[in-house]
Amino acid sequence: MRFLFDTITGRTILVLVLGLGGSLLLAQYLYQVTSERELRAANADRIADRLLVLAETIKSVPADERDAAAHRLSGGPLELHWSETPLANPGGDLDAPAERLRSTLLRRAPELQESGLVFGTSRSIQNQHGETKPADAHHVTLISMALQDGSWLNATLAQVRQARLTSPSVLVSTAIGAIGVLLVAILIGRWLTRPLNRLARGARAAFIEGRPTQLPEVGTTEVRTLATAMNEMHGRIQRMMTERTQMLAAISHDLRTPLTRMRLRTNGTPDQTDLAAVNRDLDEMEAMIDATLDFLREDAASERTEPVDLSAILQTIANDAQDEGRPVEINAPHGLVIEGRHLALKRAFSNLIENAVKYGDVAKVHASRIPGACQILIRDEGPGIAEEDLERVFEPFYRVDQARQRVKGGYGLGLTAARSIIRKHGGEISIANGPHGGLEVRVTLPVDC
């Protein structure tokens, strides 16, 4: 059901099936109703003509032979009798076909209005000998027409069943039409969405590769306009990112000169206590500058995308950590292969696992396949962090505990770099406090694993 409302193909199918399918059913219904109306009118004309011809025929037969002749002329929906008096009793509820036949007879033979025309719905009929017999269940309309000599031609008219709208032929034709509409809707949906899917794949590839890539400007006018706008937007973003990176790299590089002068000047300070404190601050500032430059170099890198085995990357990181005596547990299925940048992904997961070991004593890594994506959970057994800091830890240089960070190292760029890399692969990363303590880092990469 979600497919019908969340995709262009589904909505196209829904609109065409409801629109064309409803139109087809309405057209079929109107055709059926019109056909039945015309058929009833034709039946009334045909029976009226037949009754008038039969009346002329009976009138030309000798009186003593008229009833026998009427019986011989009976057939189809009409059973005929001749009598000196009318056998039909006026009254009763005439159905629509009977009323239509009465109007047709009076229109064809206006003299019947004066000479005599009786319509009734008696369940029994009486012959010329005075015998009464029940009418057949299907013979419910009795007609008596006066002849010119004063005798009467009596007709018992069988009720004609109306055609049913739900006849097998109607159902079959409707089903064939519905199947045809559905097939056309599927073809139109695919035809409309193919350029959009191609555009989405190109945009995703350009975002992951991190370098200028022209999206194909093909398809309908709307798709070409969208591709052109996205190419222009991507170009502006790329120029902005390049300028930002160059500016920050220049600032970080230029800061080394005043730091060096400050270090030289402090060397002549006689107070060794103040000198040690200043040198520690200078060392920290230089380390932060080095970390910033490393981050910017990584951000500006243009590593090629290729098939990457996430399971192998995670296992390599875990093995390296275990060789250094750091507790890392990993549970990952084989064959989690995606298109990405190997070194960048390795750096992102190394930062996440290293953070878990450093501040949570242990890293428990669990990778799995979910519909349309890979999911990697990294849990630790640390104290966790405040809820208001769960999002801020991704900000550059933000540290929850300044004193602890200086003791354990790090300058608040590890999670920033990890989120930047994951998002460049079209994924997302989030942090939450675990139900039993510790932190849980959740990484999703929207790829078909």
Wavefront OBJ file of the C-alpha trace (Angstrom):
o trace
v 0.000 0.000 0.000
v 2.860 2.388 0.796
v 4.195 1.873 -2.750
v 1.012 3.389 -4.203
v 1.408 6.668 -2.290
v 5.184 7.126 -1.904
v 6.388 6.651 -5.486
v 5.606 8.310 -8.811
v 5.038 4.890 -10.362
v 2.580 3.934 -7.641
v 0.700 7.217 -7.867
v 0.597 6.980 -11.660
v -0.841 3.486 -11.415
v -3.368 4.645 -8.817
v -4.490 7.675 -10.851
v -4.757 5.751 -14.121
v -6.509 2.758 -12.599
v -9.005 4.913 -10.701
v -9.428 7.431 -13.514
v -9.458 5.229 -16.591
v -10.918 2.266 -14.721
v -13.743 4.424 -13.360
v -14.318 5.949 -16.786
v -14.386 2.474 -18.333
v -16.938 1.231 -15.810
v -19.059 4.356 -16.235
v -18.927 4.057 -20.027
v -19.826 0.364 -19.795
v -22.730 1.178 -17.485
v -24.050 3.984 -19.722
v -23.695 1.768 -22.788
v -25.590 -1.006 -21.061
v -28.347 1.311 -19.873
v -28.668 2.946 -23.301
v -28.684 -0.407 -25.041
v -31.405 -1.707 -22.743
v -33.491 1.422 -23.279
v -33.162 1.135 -27.059
v -33.874 -2.587 -26.899
v -37.040 -2.029 -24.872
v -38.168 0.668 -27.283
v -37.473 -1.627 -30.252
v -39.337 -4.478 -28.552
v -42.343 -2.227 -27.931
v -42.378 -1.123 -31.591
v -42.020 -4.692 -32.815
v -44.798 -6.087 -30.582
v -47.107 -3.154 -31.391
v -46.609 -3.718 -35.126
v -47.233 -7.413 -34.671
v -50.435 -6.868 -32.676
v -51.794 -4.435 -35.265
v -50.991 -6.832 -38.113
v -52.548 -9.730 -36.186
v -55.665 -7.658 -35.538
v -56.048 -6.996 -39.273
v -55.434 -10.698 -39.983
v -58.021 -11.943 -37.449
v -60.562 -9.407 -38.734
v -60.336 -10.928 -42.233
v -61.080 -14.454 -40.917
v -64.712 -15.682 -40.578
v -66.061 -15.226 -37.054
v -66.391 -18.945 -36.313
v -62.711 -19.511 -37.179
v -61.191 -16.493 -35.513
v -60.346 -18.077 -32.123
v -58.687 -21.066 -33.796
v -56.782 -18.738 -36.093
v -55.711 -16.678 -33.101
v -54.342 -19.817 -31.409
v -52.426 -20.727 -34.557
v -50.942 -17.236 -34.776
v -49.765 -17.328 -31.155
v -46.048 -17.629 -30.609
v -43.083 -16.099 -28.865
v -44.174 -13.802 -26.022
v -47.786 -13.593 -27.312
v -50.657 -15.959 -26.628
v -53.764 -14.912 -28.649
v -57.482 -15.415 -28.080
v -60.531 -14.046 -29.897
v -63.772 -13.261 -28.108
v -66.950 -11.221 -28.372
v -66.054 -9.349 -25.166
v -62.697 -8.218 -23.757
v -61.010 -10.817 -21.533
v -58.603 -8.327 -19.926
v -59.810 -6.549 -16.816
v -58.463 -2.999 -16.584
v -56.464 -2.122 -13.503
v -53.452 -3.365 -11.646
v -49.931 -2.038 -11.643
v -48.565 -2.004 -15.159
v -44.806 -2.274 -15.413
v -42.702 0.039 -17.581
v -42.632 -2.251 -20.667
v -46.454 -2.569 -20.581
v -46.907 1.201 -20.299
v -44.449 1.689 -23.162
v -46.335 -0.836 -25.328
v -49.689 0.854 -24.551
v -48.291 4.274 -25.556
v -46.809 2.819 -28.759
v -50.119 1.168 -29.750
v -52.055 4.388 -29.224
v -49.455 6.317 -31.208
v -49.576 3.811 -34.095
v -53.371 3.364 -34.021
v -55.049 6.437 -32.474
v -58.477 4.989 -33.221
v -57.939 2.432 -30.424
v -58.418 5.270 -27.949
v -62.069 5.436 -29.029
v -62.810 1.872 -30.120
v -61.211 0.208 -27.121
v -57.849 -0.829 -25.736
v -57.683 -2.548 -22.376
v -54.487 -3.310 -20.448
v -54.636 -5.349 -17.275
v -52.541 -7.452 -14.947
v -55.000 -10.195 -13.995
v -53.447 -13.502 -12.972
v -56.204 -15.396 -14.799
v -57.793 -15.271 -18.229
v -61.250 -16.259 -19.453
v -61.875 -17.786 -22.879
v -64.942 -17.391 -25.087
v -66.647 -20.376 -23.503
v -66.573 -18.722 -20.095
v -63.838 -20.972 -18.739
v -61.296 -19.286 -16.455
v -57.747 -20.558 -16.188
v -54.722 -19.149 -14.372
v -52.210 -17.241 -16.383
v -48.666 -18.536 -16.554
v -46.319 -16.914 -14.030
v -44.500 -15.154 -16.829
v -47.680 -13.928 -18.559
v -48.677 -11.016 -16.414
v -49.836 -8.418 -18.969
v -53.232 -8.947 -20.578
v -54.249 -6.886 -23.604
v -57.634 -6.648 -25.301
v -57.889 -4.757 -28.606
v -61.249 -3.889 -30.107
v -61.761 -4.830 -33.751
v -63.886 -2.785 -36.152
v -66.825 -5.231 -35.926
v -66.976 -4.947 -32.120
v -65.206 -8.241 -31.296
v -61.948 -8.378 -29.380
v -58.461 -9.733 -29.927
v -56.997 -10.722 -26.591
v -53.259 -11.156 -26.045
v -51.356 -12.462 -23.076
v -47.879 -10.923 -23.157
v -44.976 -12.706 -21.536
v -42.747 -10.608 -19.331
v -39.324 -10.110 -20.919
v -36.392 -10.337 -18.498
v -34.045 -7.372 -18.644
v -30.395 -7.892 -19.378
v -28.209 -7.903 -16.233
v -25.342 -5.437 -15.907
v -23.287 -8.101 -14.165
v -23.477 -10.575 -16.993
v -20.297 -12.628 -17.624
v -19.525 -10.756 -20.821
v -19.593 -7.411 -18.989
v -17.353 -8.750 -16.210
v -14.887 -10.236 -18.700
v -14.694 -7.045 -20.762
v -14.264 -4.958 -17.600
v -11.501 -7.248 -16.308
v -9.678 -7.080 -19.650
v -9.965 -3.296 -19.630
v -8.677 -3.086 -16.036
v -5.682 -5.292 -16.848
v -4.913 -3.158 -19.884
v -5.105 0.039 -17.826
v -2.816 -1.489 -15.178
v -0.203 -2.510 -17.751
v -0.296 0.922 -19.371
v 0.044 2.566 -15.935
v 3.102 0.442 -15.089
v 4.761 1.265 -18.419
v 4.017 4.985 -18.076
v 5.270 4.981 -14.479
v 8.560 3.373 -15.438
v 8.925 5.676 -18.421
v 8.410 8.739 -16.224
v 10.633 7.622 -13.345
v 13.587 6.254 -15.339
v 15.151 9.743 -15.945
v 14.531 10.676 -12.299
v 16.185 7.490 -11.051
v 19.138 8.103 -13.349
v 19.377 11.653 -12.024
v 19.230 10.434 -8.414
v 21.993 7.886 -9.004
v 24.164 10.561 -10.614
v 23.568 12.991 -7.747
v 24.367 10.309 -5.160
v 27.539 9.302 -6.991
v 28.671 12.927 -7.232
v 28.063 13.408 -3.521
v 29.954 10.256 -2.527
v 32.928 10.885 -4.808
v 33.206 14.459 -3.535
v 34.356 15.967 -6.816
v 32.577 17.932 -9.547
v 30.439 15.619 -11.659
v 28.004 16.779 -14.319
v 24.643 15.088 -14.024
v 23.161 13.945 -17.340
v 20.763 16.613 -18.616
v 18.483 14.238 -20.512
v 14.808 13.303 -20.304
v 11.743 15.489 -20.276
v 11.904 19.269 -20.029
v 11.208 19.162 -16.308
v 13.929 16.573 -15.672
v 16.453 18.508 -17.791
v 15.609 21.698 -15.878
v 16.088 19.871 -12.575
v 19.409 18.386 -13.715
v 20.642 21.810 -14.811
v 19.656 23.364 -11.490
v 21.349 20.547 -9.557
v 24.536 20.910 -11.621
v 24.585 24.635 -10.898
v 23.907 24.048 -7.203
v 26.582 21.367 -6.983
v 29.070 23.693 -8.641
v 28.317 26.503 -6.199
v 28.570 24.148 -3.227
v 31.844 22.754 -4.525
v 33.313 26.226 -4.954
v 32.120 27.249 -1.499
v 33.618 24.127 0.103
v 36.902 24.637 -1.725
v 37.095 28.266 -0.643
v 36.232 27.333 2.935
v 38.843 24.595 3.039
v 41.494 26.834 1.555
v 40.657 29.639 3.985
v 40.763 27.421 7.067
v 43.931 25.718 5.907
v 45.556 29.102 5.366
v 44.434 30.345 8.782
v 45.658 27.189 10.507
v 48.967 27.399 8.687
v 49.446 31.092 9.400
v 48.790 30.560 13.111
v 52.037 28.608 13.367
v 54.121 31.782 12.938
v 52.741 33.708 15.953
v 52.783 30.520 18.009
v 56.458 30.062 17.235
v 57.203 33.678 18.237
v 55.247 33.217 21.456
v 57.238 30.079 22.268
v 60.549 31.885 21.685
v 59.517 34.788 23.903
v 58.332 32.549 26.734
v 61.663 30.752 26.798
v 63.149 33.844 28.444
v 60.538 33.926 31.213
v 62.235 33.426 34.600
v 59.123 31.923 36.233
v 59.339 28.228 35.344
v 55.830 27.513 36.639
v 54.263 30.040 34.289
v 56.548 28.841 31.516
v 55.356 25.242 31.860
v 51.701 26.298 31.796
v 52.195 28.496 28.733
v 54.103 25.736 26.944
v 51.287 23.287 27.645
v 48.776 25.707 26.118
v 51.027 26.265 23.130
v 51.463 22.512 22.646
v 47.699 22.045 22.757
v 47.154 24.844 20.226
v 49.718 23.344 17.861
v 48.113 19.936 18.219
v 44.714 21.441 17.450
v 46.134 23.139 14.369
v 47.675 19.849 13.233
v 44.347 18.079 13.770
v 42.534 20.790 11.819
v 44.954 20.507 8.915
v 44.585 16.719 8.911
v 40.819 17.092 8.893
v 40.911 19.596 6.040
v 43.292 17.425 4.022
v 40.917 14.508 4.469
v 37.950 16.709 3.534
v 39.686 17.833 0.348
v 40.873 14.329 -0.607
v 39.558 12.864 -3.849
v 39.824 9.136 -3.178
v 38.152 6.985 -5.812
v 34.983 5.098 -5.029
v 35.156 1.329 -5.398
v 33.536 -1.795 -3.974
v 34.358 -1.833 -0.262
v 33.853 -4.741 2.136
v 32.663 -3.197 5.388
v 33.048 -6.488 7.245
v 36.735 -6.641 6.280
v 37.288 -3.011 7.343
v 35.665 -3.576 10.739
v 37.560 -6.817 11.279
v 40.889 -5.137 10.427
v 40.212 -2.319 12.888
v 39.236 -4.834 15.565
v 42.377 -6.951 14.974
v 44.651 -3.878 15.175
v 42.998 -2.785 18.407
v 43.257 -6.258 19.931
v 46.938 -6.428 19.016
v 47.408 -3.248 21.058
v 45.546 -4.745 23.994
v 42.336 -2.774 23.523
v 39.087 -4.761 24.004
v 37.074 -4.744 20.780
v 34.342 -7.315 20.061
v 32.950 -7.606 16.544
v 30.014 -9.455 15.030
v 29.603 -8.842 11.299
v 28.361 -11.082 8.483
v 30.521 -11.682 5.455
v 29.924 -9.817 2.213
v 28.766 -6.358 3.339
v 30.046 -4.847 0.097
v 29.161 -1.265 -0.845
v 30.426 1.391 -3.227
v 32.557 3.838 -1.247
v 35.968 5.212 -0.349
v 37.982 2.588 1.506
v 40.407 4.819 3.443
v 37.722 7.339 4.384
v 35.394 4.648 5.739
v 38.245 3.035 7.636
v 39.108 6.357 9.249
v 35.461 6.994 10.213
v 34.976 3.615 11.890
v 38.431 3.789 13.488
v 37.448 7.089 15.116
v 34.158 5.648 16.383
v 35.692 2.447 17.756
v 38.617 4.320 19.282
v 36.205 6.689 21.056
v 34.243 3.712 22.435
v 37.415 2.087 23.816
v 38.858 5.345 25.135
v 35.793 6.566 27.024
v 33.730 3.394 27.425
v 36.475 0.827 28.188
v 35.231 -1.598 25.503
v 33.808 -1.460 21.964
v 31.151 -3.948 20.894
v 30.536 -3.747 17.156
v 27.518 -5.377 15.498
v 26.909 -5.082 11.734
v 23.762 -6.293 9.978
v 21.708 -6.008 6.828
v 18.436 -4.095 6.902
v 16.131 -3.386 3.938
v 18.045 -1.175 1.512
v 20.914 -0.417 3.904
v 23.711 -1.647 6.136
v 23.558 -0.887 9.848
v 26.536 -0.804 12.205
v 26.038 -0.464 15.978
v 28.997 0.414 18.219
v 28.308 0.111 21.953
v 30.524 0.835 24.947
v 30.242 0.440 28.713
v 31.036 4.012 29.697
v 28.970 6.414 31.805
v 27.219 7.936 28.806
v 26.672 11.650 28.297
v 23.914 14.151 28.967
v 21.003 14.210 26.532
v 21.709 17.819 25.530
v 25.243 16.837 24.456
v 24.233 13.923 22.169
v 24.114 16.134 19.095
v 26.732 18.685 20.111
v 29.502 16.054 20.265
v 29.530 16.162 16.446
v 30.491 19.837 16.454
v 34.164 20.591 15.686
v 36.337 20.946 18.824
v 33.389 20.357 21.167
v 34.388 18.272 24.179
v 32.042 17.113 26.916
v 34.734 16.992 29.578
v 37.615 19.351 28.856
v 39.895 18.008 31.584
v 39.299 14.374 30.666
v 39.895 15.120 26.999
v 43.296 16.630 27.752
v 44.241 13.585 29.769
v 43.062 11.049 27.208
v 43.957 13.074 24.124
v 41.819 14.215 21.233
v 40.595 17.619 20.186
v 36.953 17.050 19.271
v 37.358 16.328 15.551
v 37.005 12.552 15.500
v 33.186 12.431 15.532
v 33.009 15.450 13.223
v 35.178 13.688 10.660
v 33.229 10.439 11.076
v 29.865 12.137 10.447
v 31.267 14.032 7.448
v 32.536 10.806 5.875
v 29.357 8.824 6.578
v 27.131 11.562 5.174
v 29.288 11.835 2.062
v 28.445 8.170 1.489
v 24.739 9.019 1.716
v 24.445 7.576 5.212
v 23.663 8.878 8.674
v 25.132 8.552 12.140
v 23.521 9.115 15.535
v 24.446 8.662 19.194
v 22.167 7.631 22.052
v 22.558 6.495 25.635
v 22.097 2.753 25.926
v 19.203 1.347 28.000
v 21.697 -0.271 30.413
v 24.327 2.451 30.358
v 27.048 3.391 27.943
v 26.719 4.945 24.514
v 25.339 3.432 21.321
v 26.524 4.792 17.990
v 24.261 3.828 15.072
v 25.583 4.115 11.500
v 23.414 3.422 8.453
v 24.623 3.373 4.876
v 21.746 3.353 2.368
v 23.007 0.726 -0.025
v 21.838 -2.697 -1.124
v 24.018 -4.978 0.905
l 1 2 3 4 5 6 7 8 9 10 11 12 13 14 15 16 17 18 19 20 21 22 23 24 25 26 27 28 29 30 31 32 33 34 35 36 37 38 39 40 41 42 43 44 45 46 47 48 49 50 51 52 53 54 55 56 57 58 59 60 61 62 63 64 65 66 67 68 69 70 71 72 73 74 75 76 77 78 79 80 81 82 83 84 85 86 87 88 89 90 91 92 93 94 95 96 97 98 99 100 101 102 103 104 105 106 107 108 109 110 111 112 113 114 115 116 117 118 119 120 121 122 123 124 125 126 127 128 129 130 131 132 133 134 135 136 137 138 139 140 141 142 143 144 145 146 147 148 149 150 151 152 153 154 155 156 157 158 159 160 161 162 163 164 165 166 167 168 169 170 171 172 173 174 175 176 177 178 179 180 181 182 183 184 185 186 187 188 189 190 191 192 193 194 195 196 197 198 199 200 201 202 203 204 205 206 207 208 209 210 211 212 213 214 215 216 217 218 219 220 221 222 223 224 225 226 227 228 229 230 231 232 233 234 235 236 237 238 239 240 241 242 243 244 245 246 247 248 249 250 251 252 253 254 255 256 257 258 259 260 261 262 263 264 265 266 267 268 269 270 271 272 273 274 275 276 277 278 279 280 281 282 283 284 285 286 287 288 289 290 291 292 293 294 295 296 297 298 299 300 301 302 303 304 305 306 307 308 309 310 311 312 313 314 315 316 317 318 319 320 321 322 323 324 325 326 327 328 329 330 331 332 333 334 335 336 337 338 339 340 341 342 343 344 345 346 347 348 349 350 351 352 353 354 355 356 357 358 359 360 361 362 363 364 365 366 367 368 369 370 371 372 373 374 375 376 377 378 379 380 381 382 383 384 385 386 387 388 389 390 391 392 393 394 395 396 397 398 399 400 401 402 403 404 405 406 407 408 409 410 411 412 413 414 415 416 417 418 419 420 421 422 423 424 425 426 427 428 429 430 431 432 433 434 435 436 437 438 439 440 441 442 443 444 445 446 447 448 449
